[in-house]
Amino acid sequence: MFLLVRFARPLVLIMGLCALLATPAQAQKKAKTAKGSYPAAEGFDAAGSDAKAVAIADRVMREMGGYEAWQNARYFGWSFFGGQYQLWDKYTGDFHWEKDTLVANYNLNTKRGQVFSRGQDVSATPTGQKVLDKLNPIWINNMYWLLMPFKLKDSGVTLLYKGEAKTLAGAPADLLQMTFKNVGVTPQNRYEILVNRATGLVDEWAYFAKADDAQPAFRRRWTDYVRHGQLLLAADRSDATKPTRLDNIFHAQTLPDGVMTSKTPVAKPKE
């Protein structure tokens, strides 16, 4: 008998935006941009966004390592709430996911993959089919919790400046509002992004299940930044009362052979 996958409903939220899967050679078309900015993804709502919000998003990208470093970044690994661990190949769209006895190897472009339990292929079982059906939404969600600051000018995003604010820690911040048009699996979501005015880094985010909700479903910190290669990535996702982290964060340009196709849980790679 195989375990059914159970997901932590309060934490696992399907985000409104799906990242572009592109190698550097397939990178977004370059457009004329102001000095210090970076080209938005095709489909970014430039007309509906305002210039100050876009300028702040540009600074966030610079402070986190820069657009070129982000475009060239390849492998990411991290542990997510509820016991999930995953590795993502940003060039190919390959996604290796683990939870309990289950391991899945999946390609986000072809939407095809296999699921294993204790090394045995269970792809054709109800459990395997359930996992395969959920892997694309799982990736969208889990990736967004790790990499959202790099996605502020993605396809379908509208970005607005909503004024000055204070973070949970009391730091002065600029408040951005992020909404979506016709992308992802929950385009009705809205986010408030608090960018620290001193550092230019995202310090906090708030999630609204519906864009017109008066109160967020949660508000969490986005702190404890550590440099991984050329990129800064944050581990802390605590709210006002409960410490919460993303663990085993990894970024590199190479992985040992066989890791992305392993039928059993892998040794979590170190940088």
C-alpha positions in Angstrom: 0.0 0.0 0.0 1.4 3.4 -1.0 1.2 6.6 0.9 -1.2 9.3 -0.3 0.4 12.7 -0.6 -1.0 15.1 1.9 -0.2 18.8 1.6 -0.2 21.4 4.5 -3.2 23.6 3.5 -2.3 26.6 5.7 1.1 26.9 4.2 1.0 25.5 0.7 -0.7 28.2 -1.4 -0.9 28.1 -5.2 0.6 31.3 -6.5 -0.8 33.3 -9.3 2.3 33.3 -11.4 4.2 30.6 -13.4 7.9 31.4 -14.0 9.4 31.4 -17.4 11.5 28.3 -18.1 14.3 29.5 -20.3 18.0 28.9 -20.9 20.2 32.0 -21.3 20.0 31.5 -25.1 16.2 31.5 -24.8 16.1 34.5 -22.5 13.3 37.1 -22.8 13.6 39.5 -25.8 15.7 42.5 -24.9 14.1 45.8 -24.9 15.4 49.3 -24.4 15.6 49.9 -20.7 16.8 52.7 -18.4 20.2 52.5 -16.9 20.1 50.2 -13.9 16.9 48.5 -14.9 16.3 45.1 -16.5 13.9 44.0 -19.3 10.5 42.9 -18.2 9.2 39.5 -19.3 7.0 39.5 -22.4 3.5 40.1 -21.2 4.4 42.2 -18.1 1.7 44.8 -17.7 3.9 47.9 -18.3 0.9 50.1 -19.1 -0.9 49.2 -15.9 2.2 49.4 -13.7 3.7 52.6 -12.4 7.2 53.9 -12.9 8.1 54.1 -9.2 7.1 50.5 -8.5 9.1 49.3 -11.6 12.2 51.3 -10.4 11.9 49.6 -7.0 11.6 46.2 -8.6 14.8 47.0 -10.6 16.6 47.9 -7.4 15.5 44.6 -5.8 17.0 42.7 -8.7 20.3 44.5 -8.5 20.6 44.0 -4.7 19.8 40.3 -5.1 22.6 39.7 -7.5 21.5 41.3 -10.8 19.5 40.3 -13.9 22.4 38.6 -15.7 23.2 36.4 -12.7 19.5 35.5 -12.4 19.2 34.7 -16.1 22.3 32.4 -16.0 21.4 30.7 -12.7 20.7 27.0 -13.2 20.0 24.6 -10.3 18.1 25.4 -7.2 17.3 23.1 -4.2 15.3 23.8 -1.0 13.2 22.1 1.6 9.6 23.3 1.8 7.0 23.2 4.6 5.4 19.8 5.2 8.5 17.8 4.6 8.9 18.4 0.8 12.4 18.7 -0.8 13.0 19.6 -4.4 15.6 20.4 -7.0 14.8 22.5 -10.1 16.8 22.8 -13.3 15.9 26.3 -14.5 17.4 25.6 -18.0 15.6 22.4 -18.8 12.5 22.5 -16.6 13.4 19.3 -14.9 12.0 19.0 -11.4 13.0 16.4 -8.8 10.6 16.3 -5.8 10.5 14.2 -2.6 8.1 13.7 0.3 8.0 10.8 2.7 8.6 7.6 0.6 7.6 9.3 -2.6 10.0 10.6 -5.3 9.0 12.2 -8.5 11.0 13.2 -11.6 9.1 15.5 -13.8 9.6 18.0 -16.7 7.6 21.2 -16.3 7.7 21.9 -20.1 6.4 18.5 -21.3 4.2 17.9 -18.2 5.5 14.3 -18.1 7.3 12.4 -15.4 7.5 9.3 -13.2 6.7 8.7 -9.5 8.5 6.2 -7.3 8.0 4.8 -3.8 11.0 3.1 -2.2 12.5 2.9 -5.7 9.5 1.2 -7.3 7.6 3.0 -10.2 4.1 3.8 -9.0 3.3 6.3 -11.8 0.3 4.3 -12.9 -1.3 3.9 -9.5 -3.8 6.3 -8.0 -1.1 7.7 -5.7 1.3 8.2 -8.6 -1.4 9.9 -10.8 -2.3 12.2 -7.9 1.3 13.3 -7.5 1.8 13.8 -11.3 -1.4 15.9 -11.5 -0.2 18.2 -8.7 3.5 18.6 -9.6 3.2 21.7 -11.8 1.1 23.6 -9.1 3.5 22.3 -6.4 6.4 23.8 -8.3 4.7 27.1 -9.0 3.9 27.4 -5.3 7.2 26.2 -3.8 9.3 28.1 -6.3 7.5 31.3 -5.5 8.2 31.0 -1.8 11.9 30.9 -2.6 12.3 33.2 -5.6 9.4 35.7 -5.6 11.7 38.8 -5.6 13.1 37.8 -9.0 9.5 37.6 -10.4 8.3 41.1 -9.9 8.3 41.9 -13.6 7.1 38.5 -14.9 4.4 38.0 -17.6 1.0 38.9 -16.4 2.1 41.0 -13.4 0.8 44.5 -12.6 3.0 46.3 -10.1 1.9 49.4 -8.3 3.5 51.6 -5.7 1.2 52.0 -2.6 3.3 54.4 -0.5 5.5 54.2 2.6 5.1 51.5 5.2 6.7 49.8 8.2 7.7 46.1 8.4 6.9 43.8 11.3 10.3 44.8 12.7 9.5 48.5 12.3 11.9 49.2 9.4 10.9 51.9 6.9 9.7 50.3 3.6 8.2 50.9 0.3 4.9 49.0 -0.3 4.4 47.4 -3.7 1.1 45.8 -4.8 1.4 42.8 -7.1 -1.6 41.5 -9.0 -2.0 39.2 -12.0 -3.7 38.9 -15.4 -4.5 35.6 -17.0 -1.5 33.7 -15.6 -1.0 30.8 -13.2 -3.6 28.7 -11.5 -4.9 31.4 -9.1 -4.7 34.8 -10.9 -7.2 36.3 -8.4 -4.4 36.5 -5.8 -2.9 39.8 -4.6 0.4 40.4 -2.8 1.8 43.3 -0.8 5.6 43.4 -1.0 7.5 45.5 1.5 10.9 46.5 0.3 13.4 47.8 2.9 14.3 51.4 2.0 17.8 51.1 3.3 18.8 47.7 1.8 16.5 47.5 -1.3 15.7 43.9 -0.4 12.2 42.4 0.2 11.7 42.3 3.9 8.1 41.0 4.1 5.1 39.9 2.0 1.4 39.6 2.6 -0.9 37.2 0.7 -4.5 38.0 -0.2 -6.5 35.0 -1.6 -8.7 37.5 -3.5 -7.5 40.8 -4.8 -10.3 42.7 -3.1 -9.9 41.1 0.3 -9.5 43.7 3.1 -7.2 41.6 5.2 -4.4 39.2 4.2 -4.5 35.5 4.7 -1.0 35.8 6.1 1.9 38.3 6.5 5.4 36.9 6.8 9.0 38.0 7.0 11.3 37.6 4.1 14.7 37.9 5.8 17.9 36.1 6.7 19.6 36.6 3.3 22.6 34.5 2.5 24.7 34.7 -0.7 24.5 31.5 -2.9 26.9 31.9 -5.7 26.1 35.4 -7.2 22.5 35.5 -5.8 21.1 36.5 -2.4 18.4 34.1 -1.2 16.4 34.5 2.1 15.5 31.7 4.4 13.2 33.3 7.1 9.5 33.1 6.4 8.3 33.7 10.0 5.1 35.5 10.9 4.6 37.7 13.9 4.4 34.8 16.3 5.9 31.6 14.8 9.4 31.1 13.5 9.4 29.4 10.0 12.2 28.8 7.6 13.1 27.3 4.2 16.0 24.9 4.8 18.7 23.3 2.7 18.7 26.2 0.2 21.1 25.4 -2.6 22.1 27.1 -5.9 24.8 26.0 -8.3 25.5 25.6 -12.0 26.3 21.9 -11.9 25.0 18.8 -10.1 26.4 15.3 -9.9 25.2 12.9 -12.6 22.0 11.1 -11.8 20.7 13.4 -9.1 17.8 14.8 -11.1 16.7 11.3 -12.2 17.1 9.5 -8.9 14.3 7.1 -8.0 15.1 7.4 -4.3 15.7 10.4 -2.0 19.0 12.1 -2.8 21.7 13.4 -0.5 20.9 17.1 -0.3 23.7 18.9 -2.3 25.9 21.5 -0.7 27.5 24.5 -2.3 
